[in-house]
């Protein structure tokens, strides 16, 4: 007899779309350990979070994992995601009855912590989620996000800011105008965001593809380009995603890197030519290569080489 999957109660307040309220714009240390954990299944990654009782994750989370896996096992994935990867995205969108028990809330709270050691319980899941999102096409265009209340005083034209959590946005302004989102009355702050590295997850969301959800990756930097008072209740803030001083910190492609002497960096960080063992950290979450995985800007070919001897190249 097939194992029965009890459909969990999935809350509908869309907490994750308003998660911006928890962003502090603090200057935080880099996140550079997420590639080190052994690759785990989604069940194992979530069980590891459950072991840390102080995180208070939803008691029904493993049932949500089973449901996500079942839904994501129906047919081939158009972006060649594994079932674990597509289910990891879907699980992110499966909210709990209370915000603080939701997986997205726990993950984003730890991503915003100045103590990077606190991330350790979620690193296996974070690795799965990032790996899945990197396989999706990059979205370059206008997206929207909003919060109840007027927080526009925090966004001065010309200011640069960084969002350290995953940011749930939408491609549809009409979605935010629905009552279960921002509605059309009361004090609201609406963000028009020109993104260059968004990831559309509408085909992976548990809720509905009608939400046209787009995730902006952690560590993304923005420039406030303007704001205006649309009416008594609504303030619109314009943001533009910008590239950091080191453009290699912006991700467009995941590649396996092999050095010019064909030494597979999957097993070692060491360049066989110059013995450069540095992790090549850059601004933001990503490294040029660690254990064979490179998160680099596809357009910047010169960034694909070992910065010491220039022999490493993209052979993918």
N, C-alpha and C positions, 0 to 999 in steps of 0.2 A: 504493500500500500504506500502510495506517495506521501511524503511528509506534508502535513497540513500547514499552510502559512496563514496565520491570523493577520488579517489586514489591520495595520496599526492605525491609531487615530492621528491624522495629520492635521495640525492646526492650520488655519487659513489667514492669520493676520499679516503674513508676509513680513515677518520681523526683519529678515535679512536685507530687505530693500531700504530699511531705515537705520541700518547698522552704522551709518555715517555719524550718528550722534555720539558714537564711542571713539571716534578718531580724535587724537590729541595733537597731531602734527609735531610730536616730539622727534628729536634727532636720535635715532636708534642705531645700535650696532648692526653689522651685517649678519645675515643668516647664511651660514656656510657649512652646516652639518647635515643638511637634509638628504644629500646623496649618499651619505655614509651608511645609514641603516640597511641591513639586508632586506631585499625586496620581499614583502609579505603579501599574502592574500588580503582582500578587503576584510574578511572575517577576522583574520589575525591582527590586522592593524587596529580595528575597532576594539577587539578584546584587550589589546595593549592599553588603549585609553581607559577601558573599564577597570583595569587593575589599579588605576590611580583614583581612589575613591574621592579625593578632595575636589575632583573636577565635576562630580555630580552629573554625569551624562545621563540622558534619558534611559530609564530601566528597560525600555522597549526597543533599544537601538539595534540589537541583533535581529529582531524580527523585521525591522525596517531594512536591514542589510539583505535579508532573505528575499524580501519583496522587490528591492531594487535589482538584485541579481536575477530574479525570475523575469522581470520586465525587460532587462537588458540582454537576456538570452534569446529573445525572440527575433531571429533573423540576423543577417550580417550587418556590421556597422559600416556606414559609408565613409568614415574617417579612419577605418582600420584600428579602432580602439579595441582592446581586450574587454571581456566582460567585466573584469575587476575594475578597469579604468572607467568604462562608461557608468558602471554602478557607483563608483566613487563620486562622480559628478552628480548623479541623481540623488545620492544620499545627502550630499551637501544641501540640496533643495528641500529635503524632507524635514520640515520643522516639527518641533515638539509642542506640547500644549503650553509650556512656558518657555520664554526666550532663553533663559540661562541653562536649560537642559539640552538645548538644541546643539547639534554638532557644529554648525556654522559659527555659533556664538562662542563656543569653547575654543575652536581653532583660531578665530579672529582675535579673541581676547589675548591668547598666548602670543600671537604674531605681533601684537602691540606692546608686549611686555619688554621693558628695557633689559630684563634678565633673560638672555637667550637660553640659559639652561632650563628655563621653564617650558621651553618648546619640546623637550625630549619626548614626552608621552605621545605627542601628535605627529612626530616626524615620519613614521612609516605611512600614515594616512596622507600627510602633506606631500610625500614623495609620489604616492599614487595619483593624487589629484593634479599636481603640477605636471606630471608626465602625461596624463590624459589631456589636459588643456593645451599642452604644447603640440599635440597632434592635430588640433583643430585649426581651421583657417583663421588667419588674423583679420580682424575687422577694423577698418579705417573709416571713421565717419562720426556722425552725430548721435550721441546717446543721452539718456536722461536719468536723473536721480533726484529724489526729493525727501524732505523731512517736514514734519509738522512743527510749527513754530518759526519764528524769524531768527535765524542764526547768521544773517548776512553780515553782521558787524565783524565776524571773524574772517571775512574774505574781502580784503582790500585790493584794489586793482594794482597789479604789478607784483603781488606777493606770490612766492613759490611755496608749495606745500606738498607733503608726501602722505599718501594713504597706505598704511601698513597692513591692513586687513584685505581680504578679498572683497571687492566692491560690486554688489549686485545692482545693475542698471537695466534700462530697457530701451529698445529702439523705438518704442511707441509712446508718444506723449499722451495718447488717449488712455493707455493703461494706467498711468499715474493719476489721471483725472477720475478714475473709478473710486467709488466710496470706500472700498476695501483697501485702497492705497491712500492717496492724498485727498481725494475728493475735490470739490470746487469751492469750498468755503472754509473759513477759519484761517488763522495765520499759518502760512506755508512758505518754505524756501525751496525753489526749484532750480536744479543745476542743469545747464546745457553744457555737455562735455564733448569736446572734439577729441576723440580717442584715435590712437594710431596702432594700438596693440590689444584691442579688445578681443574677447573670445565668446562668440555666440553659443549659448548652451540650450537654446530653445528646444532642440531635438532630444535633450537629455534631462530636462526638468521634470520632476515628478508632478508638479502642479499643473501646468498647462503651457503648450507651445504658444498660446495666445499672449502670454506675458512677454514674449520676445526678449528673454533675459540675456544680458551680456555681462560676463565677469571681467572686471579689470583686475589684473594681477597685483599681489602685494608689492609694496615698494615703488609703485608708480608715482611719478612726480608730475605736478600740474602747475600751471601759471594762471592766476586770476586775470582774465582779460577785460572784465567789466561786470557791472551789475546794474539793475534798474528795478524800480518799484512799478510793477505792472498794474497793480491796483492797491486798495487799502490793505488787503489780506495777503497778497502774493508778491514776493520778491524773487527775481530771477538773477542767478549768478552764472556768469560764463567762465568756463574753465577750458584750458587747452593742455593736453598731455604734451610734455616736453621731454626731450632727450637730455640725459645728464651730461656733465662735462666729459665723461668717458662713455661714448655711445655704445660700447660693448656691453653695458649693463642692461640694455634693452633687448628683449628676446624676440626673435622671429623664427628661429628654427632650432631643432635639437639634432645634433650630429654626433656620430662616433668619430673620434679623432685618432689618427694613426700618424706617428711622426715620420719624417722623411726617410728614416732608416728602417721603416716598417716595424718599429717596436710598438706593440699594442698597448695603448695607455689605459685600456680597460682594467688592467691589473696593476698598473703603477703610475704614479704621477711623474716619475723621473724621465727626463729627456735623455735618450741614450747618447746624444751627441755632446750636450753641455752639462749633463748631470744637474739640471735645474730642477729642484724638488719643490719649488714654491707652488702654492695652490692657485696663484694668479687671481687673487680676489679683486673684484671691481665694485663700484658703487651699486647699492641695491642688493637684491637677493642672490645674484647669480655669479658664477665663476666661469672663466673661459673654458677650462676643462678640469674635471676632477674624476678620476677613475674612468676615463674614456668618454665622459659625457660633456659636451660643450654647449653652453647656452650663449649664442653670439648673434650679433646683427648680421643677417645674410649679405647685406650690401657692403659690409666693411671687410673685404677679403683679407686685407693685411692683418686684421685682428685674429685670423685663424692660426697664426704662427706662434711658436714659442717666442716670447718677447726677448729671450736672451740670445738664441742662436738662429732664429727665423727659419728653422727647418720643418716645423710642424705645419701640415696642410690638411685641407678638407678632402678626404677621399671618399666621402659618402655619395 
